[in-house]
Structures are given as structure tokens and as C-alpha cells.
């Protein structure tokens, strides 16, 4: 914070080293079948990956690069679909996993009517991470129909399901 002179508002200066990286965003490039069992979501297509922390080809997770420990913000949006357009979705669960274990859990239940055939679920979380810690997204769905429910991926030029995050400047 520096002064711009008497009566002038203060000038805020951000050091050149203060950047929100590593940072990434990826989306599900095609539909992914899920069930009432917790399933890892495989976001295959990177929008950007500043710092090369996101693995979009084998582990589908963000790993904190060496020397980049700190506070991170993660977000995800998933489009849950009953895959039969019969309004059968009961509940939806969305998880952030840290180092292979559930860290945060988001739950939505449509009650006994199950009158939804497609619905978004989203969540965001702040985590303090060390180098080599990793974060993944998992989901589960409960429905009454017999068709395989899915998470909708990229379709008609739209990214229906995304996962991203960035280091927070503190």
C-alpha cells in the first residue's frame, strides 16, 4: 500500500510473485456411467493447466507440484442424468477426495417423488495442501429406474461437468 498524495485514494500494489498458480480446469469430454457406488469422475480434457499439476490421462487428479504447498480453492459442477428421461433421480452425492480419502461431501435428495431426470450438483472447498498432496472428484447417484445413470460430459459445444482449482494468494 502506497500513498498517491494528500486526499488521493491509496494505491494497491501486487508483487509480481503473487499469482494464483498452480491453476487448472478440466472437463468431462464424454458421458460417464455412475451408480450408487462412489465413482471417480475422469475429467479428460484440460482447458488450462498452469503449473502442470493436473493429470488428464491416467489418474484424473490434481497433484500439488514441488514447492507449491499452500491454500487452494477447488470447484466442480456435475450434471447428473438418469439416462432414460423418466424422472427417476433420487439422491446425488459429490465428493472431494484428498490423498485417496473423502475430504468433503455434498448431498442432495429429491425425496420420495424422484421427479427429476437431469440435475446439476456443484461444490467448492478450500484446502491447505503440501507438495505431492492430491485432490480428486467422486460422485454417486441413487435412482429407481433400471437404466445406467450418468454424468453428462461435453455435448453440443457445452461443458456440462468441470473440475478446477487454483492456489490462493495469502
C-alpha positions, 0 to 999 in steps of 0.5 A: 500500500502506497500513498498517491498524495494528500486526499488521493485514494491509496494505491494497491500494489501486487508483487509480481510473485503473487499469482494464483498458480498452480491453476487448472480446469478440466472437463468431462469430454464424454458421458460417464456411467455412475451408480450408487457406488462412489465413482471417480469422475475422469475429467479428460480434457484440460482447458488450462493447466498452469503449473502442470499439476493436473493429470488428464490421462491416467489418474484424473487428479490434481497433484500439488507440484514441488514447492507449491504447498499452500491454500487452494480453492477447488470447484466442480459442477456435475450434471447428473442424468438418469439416462432414460428421461423418466424422472427417476433421480433420487439422491446425488452425492459429490465428493472431494477426495484428498490423498485417496480419502473423502475430504468433503461431501455434498448431498442432495435428495429429491425425496420420495417423488424422484421427479427429476431426470437431469440435475446439476450438483456443484461444490467448492472447498478450500484446502491447505495442501503440501507438495505431492498432496492430491485432490480428486472428484467422486460422485454417486447417484441413487435412482429407481429406474433400471437404466445406467445413470450418468454424468453428462460430459461435453455435448453440443459445444457445452461443458456440462461437468468441470473440475478446477482449482487454483492456489490462493494468494495469502 
